[in-house]
Amino acid sequence: MKNVKHLQCINCGKTYPAEPGVYTCPDCGPADGILDVIYDYDYIAKNYSKDYFANNKNYSIWRYEPFLPVQPDGPKPTLRVGWSPLYRTKALAEAIGLENLYMKDDGQNPTASLKDRASAIAVAKAAEEKAPIIACSSTGNAASSLAGNAASIGIKTCIFVPGRAPQGKVAQLRIFGANVISVQGSYEDAFKLSAAAIERYGWYNRNAAINPYLVEGKKTVTLEICEQMNWQVPDWIVFSVGDGCTIAGAWKGYVDLYKAGFIDRLPKVAGVQAEGCAPLTKAFHSGKKFEPTEENTIADSIAVGVPRNAEKALRAVRESKGTFINVSDEEILAAMRLLGNTSGIFGEPAGVAGLAGLKKLVANGTIGKHETVVCAVTGNGLKDVNNAIKAAGEPIKVKPDLDELFSVLEGIPGLVS
């Protein structure tokens, strides 16, 4: 990989070759020794330009191979991951008090979440290493994305999910042929069991905070945003946050573009957590390391009480001079309705937590009405229909009787003139 220099520990700064089996810094350990992929930005700048992307007809994450740690001619999953739509949502912007708001709908990826980006990289790397089995722990979306992408090229998976994982996500896993271990405990319990099994059996490790390459997949969301905005950088990018990998990747996408000379400034980053599970928000505002917390929120995909990518996430927000904010489950449900009613985008609870946080940040003056904002919807609402019904309400039920129907219709404000 001519575009990659090495891997670097974010804790001690020691570097390691980008070789199979290198996941974390052995000196710092798996908890603190998280690695970054360091690129040769001079090589990228010399060999690639905006014209390269303008003429590239591969509308998937693989259009960004110059910024990805994969073999150019190596094996890749066949699902079309990436190039999800970026909408300028004027009605939604007006509803929350902004002039320029863009929503990135990553629920339109093949398995309906942003996690497809990371899993595509994981499967590509596993295929490069000829790994027969890939494993991970997940609250749901990472699991289904791994299972789908792996199935596309015939690699087996073993996936650990907490017992509270929504049935829609578990159904995806089983349809994709995954071996699913439902751990009757927390996400942390599932993570520990997956780590032990991976070590014992030598499976390829897709766990995002352990495997340094997965952040690289997630950063393609902001590479796309930048290109879709004609290389103009927004003032803010807003993401919901669980283990921290997604927001770390979102920031790294802009940093990589900046260092390679594609853009001349960087955005601020806002991270949004659920009140019932917000270790990173607390750590950010206290200036201390995160403390493990309970996982009490309907937003299962960000219910991570022990975030494994904490330092990368906190570093992203601090370096960008951004912020963290929490939202309640009620605010998340309200955001699901607001997003759907004003834009036609259907997001799951974790997928719209970012929008709920953005609404609060505009209301408290942290984000000004004249600033340009991009907010990501990280997962589709069909992932969790029970909470969607909770947000929107049950349908109106009538008997097959015209008199009853007309009576009901005429009682709905604004429906019948």
N, C-alpha and C positions, 0 to 999 in steps of 0.2 A: 504494500500500500504506500505509494509514493507521497500521498497527501498527509499521511500520519507520521508524526515524529516519534511519539512514545506515550505511555501512560504516566500520570503524575499524581502522587498522593496529595489530597487537599489539606492534610493535616501537617505532615512533616516536609513535603516538597520533594521527596525522593522519587526518582523516575524508574520506570520499568519498561521493557520492550512490549509492544503490543502483540503478544503471542498467546496461543491457546492455553487455558488454565490460569491465566493471570487475571484475578478479579479484584482483590484488595491488597493493600500494603501489608506484608507480613510483619513489618516492624511495629505498625500501629494497631494491627488486628482488624477484624471485620467490622467492628462497631465504629471505629474512628478512621480507619485507613481506606476511605472511599477514594476511588481513582477517577481522574479526569482524562479524557482523550485529548491530547495536544496535537494540533495540526501544524503543518508547514504552510503558513499563510503566504509566504513569498512564492512558494510553488503554486498554490491555488491562484493567486493574483496574476501570476505570469501565464498560466495555462488556460484560465477561464475568465469569462467576462459576462456582463449583462446580456450581450448579444448571444452568447452560448445558450443562455436560458430562453431568450426570445425565440430561438430557432429550434428548441428542443420540443419535440412532439410527444414525449413520454410524460403524460400527466398523472404521475404517481410520485411517491417519495423517491423513487430511483432516479428522477431527474436531478436530484441533489447529491448524486454520488461523489462529486468533488468535495463535499463537506461530510461524507459518511465513511466510517471505518470498515468498509467491505471491499472484497476483491472485485475489481471492475467486471470481470468475466465470470465471477463465481455464481454458484446456485442461489436462487432466490424463490421465495413463495410466489405463487401465481395469482393470488388475489390482488385486485387493484386497490392499494392502500394510498390514501392521501388525495390532495387536490380537492378537498371538500370546499363547499361554497363559502364565500365571504359576502355577507349581505350588509348593505347600508340600510339600517332599519329606522326610518324617519319617525314613524308613529311611536315606536318604542322609545326613541331618543327623546321625543317631546314629553312622553309620559313620565320620564325620570329626570327631565330638566337638562338635557344635553343637546348640543347643536349637531355634533358629528359622532355617531355611534355605529360601529360595525360589529356584527355578530358572526363568529366563525363556527359553523355548524358541523362539528366533527362527529356528530351522531350518524352522519351519512357514510362513514367508513364501512367496510364489509361486514364486520360483526357489531357495528353500531356504537363504537366508541373510539376515542382518541388513542386508547391503548393498542389499537392495531398497529400504530406507528412503531412502538417499541417492540411488539411481538414480531413484526416483519424483520426487523434487524436481528432479533434473537434467533429466529428460524434460519436466516441467511448465515449467521455465524455458526450455528450448530451444523448446518449442512456443509459449510466449509471444513469443519472439523470431523465430518462424517459421524456425528453423534446419533445413535439410534433412538434415544429417548430424551425429551426435554421436560423439565419439571419446574413448578413454581407454586407459591402460595398466592392467594388473591381474595379480595372481597367480592369478586365476580367478573368485572370487565377485563382485567388482565388475563384471567383464566380463559374466558371465551375467545378473546382475541388470539391467545396462544394456540388454543385448540383448533380454531379455524385456519389460521395461517399454516400450522404444522400439517393439518390434514390435507392442505392443498398440494403438498409434495410428499405425502406419505410417511411423515415422521410421527412416531407414537408420543403421547403425552401422559404425564401423571400429575394431577392438579389437586391442590389442597385448598379447600374453602371453609370458612366458618359456617356453622349451622344456620346462621341468619341470612346467608346469601339468598337473594330473591330467586324464586323458582324459574323466572324467565331466563336468568343467566345460567342456572343449573341445567335447564332444558337445552340451551345452546351447547353446553359442554358435552352433554350426552349425545346429542345429534352429531356433533363433530367427532365422536368416537373416543373422547378422552376417558382415561381412567380417573374417576373423581372420588376423592377422599373428603367426605364431609365431616369436618372436625367439630365436635359438639362443645365448642368453646369460642374464644375470641379470635380475632385476626392474628394476634400475637401468638396464640397457641398453634394456629395453623402454620404460621411462619416457622416456628421452632421445629415442628414435626417435618415440614418440608425440607428444612436445612439439614436435619439429621439424616433423612432418607437420601437426599442428594449426595451427601458426603459418603454414606455407606455404599451406595450403588454406583457412584460415578456418573450420574446423569448430568446433562447440560443444564446449567443453572440460569433460569430466566428471571429470577427475582431481581427487580429493577434496581434496588439500592446496592445489591451485591455486584451485579454485572454492569461494568462501566459503559458498555456499548448501548444500553437501552435508553439512557438519556439522549443519546445521539439520534435515536429514532424519534423521540418525542420532540426534539428541537425542530423537526421538519415542519411542525405546525406554524412556527413563526417564520421560517424560511418562506413558506407559502404565503403567509400574510404579507410579508414584505414585498414579495414579487407581485401579489395580487393588488397591492396598493401602489404599484409602479415605483417601487423602491423608496416610497415616502414612509417615514417612521412616525407612528402615532405618539402622542404624549404619554399614554398609559396603555398597558396590556393587563387584563384582569383574568385570573384563573382560580378555580376552586382548588383546594389543597388537601391532600391526604398524607401520603408518605413523603411528599416533597419532590418526587422525581419529575413530575410534569412541569411544575413551575421552574425548576432548575433547568430543564431542557428548553423551555420557552425563552428564558433569559440567555442561555448559551447560544441559541440560534442567532439572536441579534448580535451578541458579542463576536461570534465567528464571522458574521458578515462585516462587522465594523473593522475587525483586525485584518480582513482580506481586502478592505477598501471598497466594498460595495455600498456602504452607507456612511454618513458622516456624523451621526449622533445616535444615542441610545434612548429607549423609552424608560419610563418608570414602571415598576412592577407592583401590582396589588395582589396579595394572596388572601383568599377567603376560606375560612374554616367554619364548621358547624359549632355552635355553642356547646353542644354535648360532647364534643371531641376536638379540642383546640390546643394541643400542646405547643404547636409552633407559634401561634399568635401570642401566647403567654411568654414564650421564650424571646420572641422578637421585642416585645414591649418591656420586658424585664432586663434584657441584655444578658440573661443567663442561659445555660444549657436547658434543653427541654426536659420536662418531667413526664414520665408515663401517666396517661390518663385513661379514664373509662371511655367506652365507645357507645355513647347514648345519643344517637341521631338516626333519623330516617334515611339520611344520605349515606347509604352503605358504602359506596365507593370511596368516600373520604373519611370513613370511620376507622381511623388508624391511630390507636392510642400510643403506639411506640413507632414513630416514623423513622424509617431506615435511611432516608435521604435528608435528614434534618439540616445538616450543615450546608449542603448545597442549596437547599431552599432558602435558608436564612441568609446565606451569602448573596444569593440572587437579589433578594428584596433590599438588603442593606446597600449593596453596591449600586443599585439603580436609584437609591434614595426614594424607594417606594414605601409601602406599608402593608400591614396585616389587619384584618378586621374579621369579627365573628358575626354569624347570622343564626337566628333561631329556626327551628323546624317550621314554625308558622310563616316566617319570612320566606323560607325556601318554597313552601307550597304556594304562597302568593306570587312568587317569581315565576313558577311554572305556569300559572294562569296568565300572568301579564305577558310573558314571552309568547305563549300560544295565541292569545287574543290580539296582540299587536303585530306579530310577525309571521305567524303560521309555522313556527319552529316548535317541535315537541321535544322537551328535554326531561331527563330523569332528575330526581332530587339533587344528586351530586353534580349533575351536568349544569344545573341552573344556579347553584350556590354562588357562583361568581357574579351572576347578574344581581342576585339579592344583595351581595356585598357592594357591588357598584352603586346600586340605588342608595345605600346608606352613605357611601363615600361622597356622592354628589350632594345629598341632603345636608351633610355636616361640613361641606365646603372644602374637603380634602381635594376633590377633583372639581375643577371649574367648568362652568357651562360651555365655555368657548374651547375647551381642550378636546382633542380628538382621542377617542377611546376605542380599543378593540377588546371585546369580551368573548371568551370561548365557551361554547356549549360542548361539554366533553363526552356526553352520552345521550342516547336517544331515550325518549320517554317510554317506549314499548318495553324497555328493560325492567320497568317496575310499574305495572299498570295499577296495582292496588293503591299506591300513593298518588298516582295520576287521578284516579277517581276521587280520592280523598281531597285533592286540590280542586278539582273541577265540579264535583258533586255528581250525584246519581242522575240518570236521565228522567224525564217526566214520563210517568207511566199512565196509560189510558186503556180502557177496555175497547174492544172493536165496536165502538158506538159513535155515530157522527155527532149527536147532540153533546155527548161528553167531550169529544174532540174539540168542537167549536167553542164550547165553554172554556176549556183549558187554554186554547190559543188566544182567545180574546182577553184572557186574564194576564197574558204576558206583556209587560210594558214595551211599547215600540214595535211589536211584531205585526199587529194587524191595525191598519189605518181605518 
